Amino acid sequence: MSAPPSPQRACAGTCPAMVAAVPLGQGRSSQAALLPNTGEMCTCSMPSCDLERSEVQNLPGLGVSDKGLRTSVNCTGAATLEGFTTASNIQGKVLLLTICAAGIGGTFQFGYNLSIINAPTLHIQDFTNETWWARTGRPLPDHLVLLVWSLIVSLYPLGGLFGALLAGPLAIKLGRKKSLLVNNVFVVAAAILFGFSRRAGSFEMIMLGRLLVGVSAGVSMNVQPMYLGESAPKELRGAVAMTSAIFAALGVVMGQVVGLRELLGGPQAWPLLLASCLVPGLLQLASLPLLPESPRYLLIDCGDTEACLAALQRLRGPADVAGELAELEQERAACRDRRARRPWELFRERALRRQVASLVVLGSAMELCGNDTVYAYASGVFREAGIPEEKVQYAIIGTGSCELLTAFVSCVVIERLGRRVLLMGGYCLMTCWGSVFTVALYLQSSIPWMPYLAMSCIFAFILSFGIGPAGVTGILATELFDQTARPAAYMVSGALMWTMLFLVGLGFPFIMEGLSHFIYVPFLGVCVCGAIYTGFFLPETKGKTFLEISEELHRLNFPRKSPGPTWRDPEVILSTEL
């Protein structure tokens, strides 16, 4: 029984087409060509068609012979490829859908759960006291109520630390996409605990729920930028990875909005407010399974060339992926016989010295630059500026909106200006506005218009943070480390971020009491150090492939030795372990 003939379609305009890479005489005519990424035959009979045959070397690992024949076709016919154009439009949206599906259940959850806890503060404290009264017949002392509340707040970064340590093994064993999906188990469990805590009369359920959403945030903060950075083309890698910061800022704003007294911030609705984290989790569970896995993970970690090619074609649409697949094959060859690094091994290897130093210094600078403490001052500064008490909550939403706006701006300009310019500019502007803010705090009791200057500095400081450090710092682990070291690098950066967040929250009240109006002086020193380090030690990665970045970092780590590693023949890595 003969095989059915291949579907045929005429070409329009000038559309290069390629014959499958097999020698002539093996069942294919020299006048038949394949339309790019469709597998359909082009048999144009127009006199203007120019068939040009040339011998090419095929990519390794594609399951074809080493040498074959390529025929390019230039057609000037009048027919149209309507079906091909429709497929292109559909496939071109896959990367955008991947960004949204990963973000809504990823860093969006981090920002959302970070901000919604502010609105029900007094209600949860009252609930804690009432629960203790019902159990023991006497009220809980005020200092113990504050202790329970402090535990509820601080368990979130503690869970984030556990999640950051869990993210690396999950990303290696399950893959990037499946790790994000499994991560929603923590969200569902936390939402159930929050929703039934009041009915059960248990503030311990709130504490456990905060720990679980912290674990979820720790995993997603590491896996999402890794997943998106590995899935994006090099021309858009920075912008795509920056969307993690956009979704985090969007989560903060949405948490502030949903926490308004008119919505779920009232005394009766706070369990629903805390449990509302279930909604973005369900959205991710419904959408992300339909989208492709990271092509780099599929090829380098799993050795599945066919799945990698299919994922690339879905993510890139009708674009030619041969060049990108060749780069991935070279990267796989460079990673041959190398297992996944463990976190502590990053600090012992000289070849990773510059990468680890940049990760630690700039990660610490982002958490210690004082942006989080600005929010603590915001309410008091707004009241001093004459904003009515009932309107302060709306002014605070404006601070979150500023960070969201600058995250969008940074996403647009990062591939034009580069990473170093945004980081240095952000830290320099933060130093400037922080200095003015310190002067305004010191003089606000003696000069009538100083509170207005202080309020302006709050917005300017947040804008400066959002345009540089907030987003660029998060993509350093993706771009500075290779495939075998990347999960461990994210474990280090995540553990560092959550530890710093915990220590700042713990020590800020004491620093504020000791330094008073000059509290921002140490934070300004951190901003200056961040700008100096970026200017002198951080290499620019804009528009470079991962191989080019690795070669440049090799030269920086070994300035007197060979220019870079030599790539060996490709070999499938059957598994990696942490």
N, C-alpha and C positions, 0 to 999 in steps of 0.2 A: 504493500500500500504506500503510495508516494506521499511525501510531506506536502502540506498545503503551501501554496506560494506565499512569499513575503508580501505584506501590503506595500503598495506603491503610491507615490504622490509626486506631483510635479513641483519644481523649485521656482522661486520667484526672486527677482532682484539678483544680488550677488551673495550666495550662501555657500560657504565652503562646506563640503560634505566629505566624509571619509569612509573608504571601504574597510571592512573588517580586516584586521591585520593577519591575513593568511595568504600564502602564496597562491598565485593564479593556478587554475587547473584543479582546485580542490572544491569544486562545486560552486564557484562564484565567477561571474563574468567580469571582464575588465571594465565594462561600461556601466556597472551597477555600483551605486554608492549608498552609504548609510547617512541619514540625516543625524546631526549631532544629538546625542543623548536620547534618541527616540527608538533606535533599532529598526526604523522603517527604511525601505529601499527608495532611492532616488533614481529614476530612469528618465531623465529629461532628454527629449529628442530635439530640442531646439538647436538651430544651427550655430547659435552664439555660445554654446557650451564648450568650454575648453577643459579637456581632461589631461591632467598632468600627473604622470606617475613618477614616484620617487621612492627609493629604498630607505627605510627608517629602522631604527633600533627600538623595539617595544619596551615598555616598562616591565621590570621584573615583578613576578608575583601575580600576573594577570591571567595566567593559565593559557598563554598562547606561545607560538614559536618566537625565538629570539629576533628573527628578521622577517619582515613581511613587506607588503606593498601598500603604499598609501596613494590614493587618487584624490586630488582636489578638483572640485567642480566649480566653475564660475558660470552662473546662469544669469541671463538677462531676460527671462521670459516674463509673461504678464500674469501667470497664475499666482495664487496666494496660498500661504500655509496657515490657514485659519486655525486648524487644530493644534499645530505646533505653537502658535502664538498664545492660544488659550492655556496650554500646558505651561508655557513660560511664566505667564502671569500668576498662575496658581503656585508654581514652585517657588517663585520669587518671594512669596509671603511666608515661607516655612521658617526662615531664620527669625523674622519678626515674631511669629507665633511662639517659637521656641523661647525667645527672650521673655515674652509676657508670661508664658506658662511656668517657666523657672522662677521668675521674679515674684509672682503673686503669692506663691507658697514658700518663697525663699527669704530674701532680705526684707521683703515687705513685712513678714511676720516679726522680724527683729525690731523694726521701727515701730510697728503697731503695738506690740506687747510692751515696748519700752515706754510708750507715752500714755496708754490707757490706764495705767496704774495710778496716775496723778489725780484723776478726777474723783475716784471713790475713796480717797484717803481717809476722810473723817467718817464716812459710812462704815468702812471696814474696821476702823478702830472702835466705833460704837458696837458693831457686831461682835468683836472680840470680847469687849467688856460684858455685853449681854450674855454671851455664851458661857463665860466664866461664872457669872452670877447664877445662871440656871443650873450649873453643875455643882457649885459649892455653897451657894446661898450668900455670898459676899462679893463685892466688886473687886476687880483686879486693880492693883495700884497703878497709878499713872506711868511710873517708870517702866513697869512690866508691859503695859499696853504699848509703849513706845518701843520696847525691846521686841515684842512680837511683830510690830509693824516693820521694824528695821530688818528682821529676819525675812519677812515676806518680800521686801524690796531686794535685799542682798542675795537671796537664793536664785534670783534670775541670772546675774553674772556668774554665780557659782555653777549653775546648770550649763551656762554657755561655755565655761571652761571644760566641763566634762564632754560637751558636744564637740568642741574643737579637737579634743584628743580622740574622739570616736570617728571624726570625719575622714581621717586618712585611711584607716583600715576599711571603712565602708566604701570609699571611693575606689579602692583597689579591688576589693573582693566582689562588690556588686556592680561597679561601674558608676559613672556620674549621675545618669538619669535615674537609675533604680535607687540610688542612695537618697535622692530628693524625694522619691515616692515613699520609700520605707520611713523616711523621717517624719511623715505625717502621722505615724502611729502615736508619737509623743503628743502631737497637737490634739488628736481626738481624745486621748486619755485625759489631757489637761482640761479640755473643754467640758468633759463629763464631770470632773471633780469641781470645777468652778460652778457649773450650772446647778449642782445638787448640794453645794456646801451650806447654803442657808437653810434648806429644808432639813439637812442632816444635823444642823447645829454644830458644825465643826470648822473652826478656823484652820485646823491642821490640813484639811483638804485644799485650802487656798495655798498654803505653804508648799505642799507637794505639787500642786498644779503649776505654781511659778517655777519650781525646779524643772519640771518637765518641759515647759515652753522655753526655758533657758537652754536645755539640751537641744531642742529643735532649732533654736536660733543659732547655737554654736555650730551645728552641722551645716545648716543652710548658708551661713556666712562664709564658710570655707568651700563647700562643694559647688555652689552656684557660680561664683566667678571662675572657678576652675573649668566647669562645664561649658560656660559661654566663651571663655577665652580660647579653649581648644576647638570649639565649633565654628568660630568666626574666621573669615579670611584675614590675611595680615593687614590689608588696607583698612579694615574696620575693627581690628581686634581691640584697640583701645576704647573706641566708642561703644562697642558691644559690652565689654567688661565694665565700663562706667555705668551701664544701666543698673548694676547692682546697687550703686549709690542712689540712683534715681528712685528705685523701689523702696529703699530704706527710708529716704526722705518722705516719699509718698505715704509710707506706713505711719511715720510720725504725725503727719498732717491729718490723716484719716483717723488716727487714734485721738487726736485733739478734738476733731469735729464730732466723732461719735460720743466722746465723753462729755459733751456739753450737757448742762442741766436739762435743757429742753429735749434731749434725746435719751441717752442711756446713762447719764451721769447723776440721776436722781437717787434718793435713798432706797427706793424699792427695786430699781432696775439694775443695780450694780452687778449681780450675778450674771445677768445676760450680757452686760458689757464685757466682763472678763471672758465669758464663754464664746463671744463673737469671733474669736480667733479661729473657730471651726470653719467659718465661711471661706476664707482664702485657701485653707487646706483642702476643702472639698473641691474647689475650683481647680486646683493643681492636680488632684487625683483624677479629675474628669478629662483634663486636657493633655497633660504631659505624656501619658502612655502612647498617644497618637503621633509623637514627634521623634526624630532620630536621636540615637546616642552619639556621644562625642566620637568623631572619626578617628582622632588620635588614639583614644582608648581602644577602639575596635582593632586598629592595625598594630600598634606598638605593644599594647598589653595583652590583647587576645589573639593577635596574629590572623585575624579574619579579614582578608583582603576584599572579598566580595561584599561583606557587610559595610566595610569602610567606604568602598566605592559607591554603594547604594546610598549611604548617609551623606556623602559629599554631593551627589547628584540631587538629592532632595533639598539640601541646604543651599546649594549654589544655583539651582535651577538649570537653565539651558547653557550656562557658561561652561567652557572647556575646563575640566578638572584634571587633565593629564599632568600639567605642571605642578599643581599642588600635591597630587598623588606621588609624583617623583620626589618632592621634598619630604613627604612623610616616609617614603621608603629609605631615603638617606638618613633621616632621624632614627628610624628603626635600626638601620645598620650601625649607627653610632652607639645605640643602646644595647648592642648585642653582648651577651654574657654578663650583663649588669642587672642585679636585682634591685628592687625598690629600696631606697635609703630609709634608714630609721632616723627619727628626729635628732638623736644625740650624735649621729654620725655626721650630720651637716656641720657641726662645730669643729670636727677633727680633721676634715678634708681641706687641704690647702686650695684645691681647685674651686672651692665654693666660698672662699674667704670674703670676697667682695660682695657676693650675693647675700650671705648671712648677715654681714655688717649692715648692709643697706636695709634689709628686712627688719632687723632689731632696732636700729637707730630711728628710721622713719616711722615704723609702727609705734614705737614708744612716743615719738614726738606728736603723732596724731592724737593719742589718748591723753597726753599731758600738756597739750597746747592751751587748754582752758575753755574750749568750746562748750563742753557739757556744763561747766560752772556758770556760763553766761545765762543759761536757762534758769539757774537757781536765783540769780539776781534780777531776772526780768520782771517778775511780779512786783517786787519792791520799787524798782525804778519806774515802772509804769504808774504806780500809785503816787510816787513823788512828783511825777510829771502832770498830775491832775486828772488822770483817767479814772472814772468812777469804778468802784469795786465790782459792780455787776458787769462791767465792760472789759475788765482785765483779761478774762478768759478768751475774748475775741482777739485782743492784742497779742496774746501768746500764740494763737493760731497763725498770726502774721509772721512770727519768728520761724515757725516750721515751714511756712510757705516760702520764705526767703531761701532756705537751704534747698528746697525742692526746685526753685527757679534756677539757682546757680548750678545744681546738678545737671539740669537740662542744657544749660549754656556750656558747661564743661564737656558734656557728651558731644556737643556739636563741634567744638573747636579743638578737641584734644588731638585729632589727627592732623590738624594744621599747625598748631603751636608746639606740640610735643609735650612729653611728660614733665621734663625738667622745668620748662617755663611756667607751667601751671603750678607746680609745687613751690618753686622759688617765689613766684608772684603772690601765691596765697599766703605763705608764711610772712613775707615782707609786709603785705597789707594788714595781716593780723597783728604784727608788731606795732605798726603805726596806729591802728584803731584801738588796740589794747592800751597803748600809752595815753592816748587822749581820754579813754574811758577811766583810767586810773586818776588822772587829773580832775575829771568831772566828778567822780565819786568823792574826792577829797574836798572839793569846793562847792558841792551841791547845797550845803546848808548855809552858805554865806552869799552865794550869787544866785539870784532868782531863776535865771535861764539855764543854769547848769543841768538840772534834771532833764531838760529837753535834749541837751547835747549828749548826756549819758544814754538816753533812749535811742538816739540816732546811732551812737556807737555800737549798741547791741545789734542792731540790724546790719550795720556795716561789717562787724566782726563775723557774724554768721554768714553773710554773703561771701566774705573772703575765704572762710573755711570751706564752704561748699564748692567754690570754683577750683580748688586745688587739692588740699590734703584729704578731704572727705572721700573723693572717688579714686584719685590716682594711687594713693597708698594701697588700696585694696587689690590692685592688679599687679603689684610688683612680684608677688609669688608666682603668678602665672607666667610672666615674661622673663624673669631672671633665672628660673630653674628649668631643667630639662624634665622629660617625662618621668624618669625614675626618681627624681628628687622633689617633684612638685607636691605630691600629697604630704610628704614630711614637712616641707616648707610651710604649707598651709596649717599643719598642726602647730608648728612653732609660732607662726604669726597669730593664729587664733588664740592659743593659750596666752600669748603675750597680751593681746588686746583685752581679753576678759579679765586677766589678772590686774592689769592697769585700771580697767573700769571699776573693779571691785575696790582697789586700794584708794582711788580718787574719791569714790563715794564714801568710803570709810573715814578718810582723813580730811576731807574738805571742811567739815564743821570746825575742826580744831585749827586748821590753817586760817579759816575765816575769822575765828575768834582771836588768833594771835596776831595777824597782820592787818586786820580791819580793812581800811580803804586801799591798802597797798597789796592786797591779796594777789593782784595780777602780775606783780613783779617777777616771781619765779616762772609763771607761765610765759611771760614775754621772753625770758631767757631761753626757754625751750624752743619758741618760734624762731629766734635768731639762730640757734644751733641747727634746727631743721633746714633753714634756708642755706646756711653755709655748707652743710654736708651735701645737700642736693647739688649745689653749684660746683663743688670740687670733686665729688666722688661718685655720683650716680651717672651711669652712662645713659644716653638717649636710646630708646628702643622704637621710636616711631618709624613705621613702614618697613621694619626689618623682620625677616623670618626668624624662627626659633634657632635655626642653625647659625645664622649670621650673628645673633645675640650671643650664642654660646662661644663663637670664635672671638668676638670682641672681649668678652669677660675672661676668656682664657689668656688673651694677651695682657689684660690688666692684672690677673693673678700671677702670671709668669712673664714679667716684662723682658727677661733676658733669655728666654727659651724659645721654642718653636712657636710660630704664629697661631697654631691651633691643632686640634686633634685631626687625625686622618680618618676618613670614613671607610669602613670595611664592607665586605659583601653582605647584603641583607640576610638576616636569619630571623625566623619567627620566634618571638619570646612566648613560650607556651603559658607562663604564669609569672606573676610577680607577687612578692609578699612583703609585708612591712615588718 
